[in-house]
Amino acid sequence: MGHVPFEPTLVVDIEPVWQRKVELVRCYASQLQPASATDRGQHFLFGADILSRMETRARFYGERIGGRVGEPLLALGPLPVNDPLRLL
């Protein structure tokens, strides 16, 4: 849902794993760059730099929770909580 706007149910602070997430996305370098000089990158998501979009989105949601980077999540139904005190 990275390219579909939505209001998240919750945002997780991902700063502790941010660099690892970037490293994992870079494993797909062949899919993030044009294959040749004649490749116009039309297969890219809206022709954008995926890493740049990912960072912009993470910083936006991080700012919303008072952090550096965040991952928005959406729950379509009620979230079950077995022990409400563990949420604190």
Buried (B, 14 or more C-beta within 10 A) or exposed (E): EEEEEEEBEEBBBBEEEBEEBBEEBEEEEEEBEEEEEEEEBEEBEEEEBBEEBBBEBBBEBBEEBEBEBBBBEEEEEEEEEEEEEEEE
